[in-house]
């Protein structure tokens, strides 16, 4: 398992953090159903997580009946559990490159980095249909420590990533997110659109992988 998860084991606390990271704010009932343990056990773990500053309790959206209950959301302190330990160094190096070499050189370097990352995955996609390529990529991202899953819609497949390994760098430099989008497009051999970003306040990054439009049938002209 990637070192991104080295502080998140399969203990009850680690499972709760991963569940909320993937699903967004959750209530006691949702956590109970997902973990299969008692409300008391969940409340105990939440108590520790709140004390550690990793989770906060907020009011659930009102449904119009009775008092709104509580849901539990992750705080910004959780980011360091998923981020690479070299994130500060990466940001400093990136900004020094911008100063020394300028944005044109840095963009070319980003393109080369994205191509190199794509090469790590591309050979595992050979012979697969688009749907299976996206699923395979999701599994490979999980192996890197990036929680992800896929969802199919009518004319596309959506790849969700629930944590960002270079959050600070992406927050300061949007072109890093575009590098990731281009990398995914190269790996999947498909058009990919980035529609949601964690750094913009969403609880996940969402990449829309567009299916190729069916080719029109060849018409035969009668003589």
N, C-alpha and C positions, 0 to 999 in steps of 0.2 A: 504493500500500500504506500502511496506517495507520502513524503514527509509533510505535506500540507495537512495531513490528518494526525500528525504525531501527538497533538494535544487533545485529540478527540477520539477516545476509545469507544468501545461498545457498552460502557457503563450506562445506567439509566440517565445520568445527566448528559452524557454525550449523545445518546439517542434523542433526547428531548431537543437539544440544540439542533441536531441534524433535521429533525422533523419540522421544526419551526422555520429553519433556513429554507427548506424545500417548499413548504406550504404557506408560509406567511403566518400571521398571528393565529393562535389556536387556543381553544378553551379546554377546560378539564375533561369534558366529555370526549372531545376529539382525541386528546392525548391518551385517554383511557382505552378508547377503541383501537388506537394504533399500537399501543404498547401491551395491552392485555394485563394491566396491573390495576390495583385499587386506586380510588381517588385519594385515599390517605397517603399512599406511597408517592403518587404524583405530586401532591401538595408539598410533601416533605422535600422532594428534589427541587421543586420550584423555589421553595424557601431558600435553599442553599444558593441556587443560581441567581436569585434576586439579590441576596446578600453579597455575592461576588460581583454584582454589577453587570451580569451578562444578559439578564432578562428583566423586563419591566411589565407590570400589569397595567392594562388599559381597559376602558369600557368597550364592550362589544357594540356593534351597530344596533340601534333600536329596531325591533321588529314590530313595534306598535302594541305589543301585549306584555304587560308587566314591566318590571325594572330591567334595564339592560344588564347582562352579566359581565364577567371579566373575560378578557382574552390575554394571552401572554405573547409578547413580541421580543425579539432580540434587540439589544442595544448596540450602539456603534462599537462597544468594547469587544464584541464577538469577532470583528473583522480580523484581528490579529491571530485568531485561531485558524483561519483559513489562508492567510496571506503568507507569501514566501518570506523567510527571515531576512533575505537580502533585498527586500523591497526598498528600503531607504537608500541603499547603495545604488540600486538600479535607477532610481529617480535622480540621484545626484550625478551619476555618470551620464544619463540622458541629457540633462540640462547643461553639463559641461560640453558635451558634443555639440549641442545647439549653439553655444557661445563660440566654440572653436571652429566648427566646420560649417555651420549654417543649416537652415531647414532643408535645403535641397539634398545635401549629403546625407543627413539623418533620415530623410524619407527613403532614399535609395537603400540605406542600411536596413530600415524597417522592412522594405519589400523583400530583401534577401533573407532576413530572419524569418519572415512569414513563409517564404518558399522552402526554407530548410525545415521548418516545423511541418509543413504539408508533406514533405517527402517521408517523414517518419510514419505517416498514416496511410499515404496513398496506395502503397503496394498491398495493403490489407483490404482494399476495396475492389480489387480486380474481379471482374465477372459478376459483381453484385448489382441488383436493381437499386434504384435510388432509395426506396424505402429501407432496404436492408443496409445500404451504405450509411444512412443517417443513424440507424440503430447501432450499427457497429461502431461508428464514431462516438456515440454517446457512451458506450461501454469503455472505449479507450480513454475518453476524457475522465471517466470515473476512476480509472486506473492511475491517472495523473493527479488525482485528488480534487478534480473539479466535478462537483455533484451535478448531474444532468439527467434529463429525460426527454422524451419526444412525444408529440401529440399530432395526430393527423387531422387536417381540415380538408375541405372540399377540393381545393386546387393547390394545396401546399402541405408541407410537413414543418412543424415548429420544433426547433431544438431549444430547450431551456437550459441555461447554466445558472446554478444557484449560488455560486461564490466566485469571486474574482481573485486570482492569484497575484495580480499586480494592481490592486485597487488604487493606491495613491498615484501611481504612474498614469493610469487610465483617467483618473479624475482630473489630472493636470494637463493631460495631452490626449485629446480625443482621437488623434491619428493612431494611437495604440489599439483602440477598439476597432478602427477600420482595418488595421493589419489583421486582427483576429477574424473579422468578417471575410476578408480576401482569402485568408488561409483556409477557412471553412469552405469557401466557394471552390478553391482549387482542389481540395481533398474530395469534395462531393461531386465535382464536375457539374455544378448547377448554379443558378443564380441565387444568391443569398442576400437577404435584407435584414439589417439590424434595427429592430423596432423598439425595444426596451433595454435600458442599461441600469445596472445596479447603482452606478455612480450618479444617476439622475434621481435616485430615490425609490426605484422599483426594487422588489425583493429578488429579482432575477433578471438576467439578460436573456432576451428572446430573439432568436434568429429564424426568420421565415425562409425556408428552403422551397423554392418554387418549382413545381413540376413543369417539365417541358410541354409546350402545347402540342397536341396531336397533329401530325402532318396530314394535310388534306389528301384524300384518296386521289390517285392519278386518274384523270378522265381519259376515256378512250373515244376518239372521234370516229364515227362510222363513215364509211365512204359510200 
